[in-house]
Amino acid sequence: MREYQQQLRDRFLGAPVTPVPAPWLALPAPHTYIPVGGLLGVGFAADPASGADILMVVSHDGRGLFDPPTGAKIARDRNPDPDLCIPTGIDLSCPGFGPMADTRVRIAGLFGGGLHTTTEDGWAVDVVAPDWPNERVMLSLNGDIYRGTAGTHWWHIFHSDYSELRAAGFSTSGRTLVVATSSDITLWHRG
């Protein structure tokens, strides 16, 4: 390993997990994370009535829709045709249901795809693996994780050391950030 690679590895290994900075808010307790066994992937769509972010989660046990600011389950489809939970097509999407019945939702996770890694106002999320296979999610603003100080310029917000990371990223609006593992989702939101 080259010296600069070792320095980067040490930088990320030395950064403790910290709460997200303002204006980001974590879900209120006891929903700091939401268990979802057998999670395959996640995707965002806008509520057709309000325009608010909705998170769709697909798993081996069905599909669910969640309200990101509260973590509340909006709708649940426990017994869909199994093919409805596998992203298909060039856009890796799944058909919506409930309030999203007329929408196909792009899914990021086990089968590929990706969420937005930046917002229009400069927030960015990066996934690093200095102790692979355990991945870490880093959040930064107007900069990058390779400069500045941890906890001031960038934040280590999630350490996936218990389940496989499936996806991390922002909603299209940039108001919601999700980290999805094979066993749960963690959400942050801002106004």
N, C-alpha and C positions, 0 to 999 in steps of 0.2 A: 504494500500500500504506500502510495506517495505521501509526502509530508502534508500537502494541502488536503488530501483526502482524509488523513488521520485527524487534522484540525477540524474539518467539517463533522466528522463522526463524533469527536469529542464535544463539539459545540452542541449538537443535538442530544447526545446522551446526557450532557450536563444540565439541560434545561428541564426544570420540573414542570409537571402539569399545573397550569394555572387557570383560574376562571377567565372567561372571555372579557375583554375590555368593553366599556361603554362605547357605543350605545347598545351593544348586544346584551341580550338577557337570556339566561337559561330557563328551562321549564321550571315552574314552581314545584316544590316538593309536594308529594312524594314522587313526582314524575320526572326526575332528573334524567332518566332514560326510560324507554318503553320496550319491554321484552317482546320479541317477535321471533319465535323459534323457526328455524329453517328458512330464514330470510334469503330470498334470491336477488332482490333488487328494489330500488326506489326511484321515483320520478315525481316531478312537480307539474302541476297544472293550475290555471287560474279558475276560481269559482265563477261559473257563467253568470251568476246573479250579482255577486259583489266585487269580483275581480281579485279577491283575497287569495293568497297562496293556499293550495291544498297539496298535501303529500300523499302519494299513492305508494303503498308497500305491497309487493308480491312475495309470497312464500310458498312452501310446500303445502301449507294449510289454507291457502286462499288469498284473497285480496282485502286490503283495508285502506280507508281514507282517513287522514288525520288533519286536525287543525293545528298548524305549527305554533301559534302563540300559547296555546293551552295544553297541547298534547292530547286533546279530546278526540276520541274516535267518532268520526262523522258517519261512517258506514262500514259494514263488514260483509263480505261474501265468503262464507265458510265452505261452500261446496260448489265451486265453479267447475266447469269443464277444465281439466288440468292444462289444456292447451292455452287457456286464457291467462295463465300465470307465467307463461314462457314468452319473453319478448320475441317478436318476429318482425320481419321486413327489414329494409335497409336502414330504418330509423330505430330499430330495436324497441318497438312500442307494444303496449298491451291495451286492450279495449277498457275504457273506463266503465263505471257503474254508478248507481246512486245518482248524486247531482252531476256526475261526470259521464253519464251514460252515452252522450253523443260525442265523446272526445276520446281520441287515442292518446295515451300518455307514454312519452319516451321514458324508458327504464334504464338505469345504470346499475351494474352489479356483476353478478357471477358470469353472465353471458357477454359482458363487455359494455360498451357505451360509456358515457361520462356526463357529469353535471357541470355547470358553469364553475370555473375556478377563480373568476374575478367578478367584481361588481362594477357598475358604471362610475361609482364614486371612489374607487381605489382599493377596496378590500380584496385580499387574495387568500386562497387556501392552497397549501402544499402538503403532499404526503411524502414522508421520508422514512427510510428503513435502516437506521444505523446499526440495529441489532436484528436484522432480518431473521425470521419472518414477522417479527413484531413491528408493526407500522405505527408512526406517530403523525398526528395531524397538526399543522402549524397554521396560524392565522396572522396576517400582517396587513398593514395599511401604508399605502404610498411608499413602498419600498419592497425589500425582499428579505427573506430569512437568512441570507448569507452576509448581511451587514447589520449593524445596529445591535442593540442589547435585548436579550430575551426578557420578556415581561415589560418592556418599554416600547420597542419597535416591532416586535413579533412575539407571539404567544404560543406555547405548546399547550393545545387545548384538549387533546385526546391521545391516549396511548392504548393501542389495540394489542394488549398482551394476553387476552383471554379468549378471543374469538377472531375469526378471519375478517379483515376489513373488506367490505363489498364496494362502498362508494363514499365519497366525501365531496361536498360542493354546495353551491348556492342555488336558490330558485332563480327563475328568469328575472323576477322583480328585484332580486338582490336583498330582499327583506328577511329571508330565511336561510339558515345554514344547517345542513344535516350531515351526520356521520352515521353510516349504516354498517353493521357487522353481521355476521351470520346468525347472531342471536338477539340483536336489539338495534334500536335507533336512538340517537341523541340529537336533540333539536335546540337551536338558538334562534331568536327572532329579534327584530328591531322595528320600530315604527316607520 
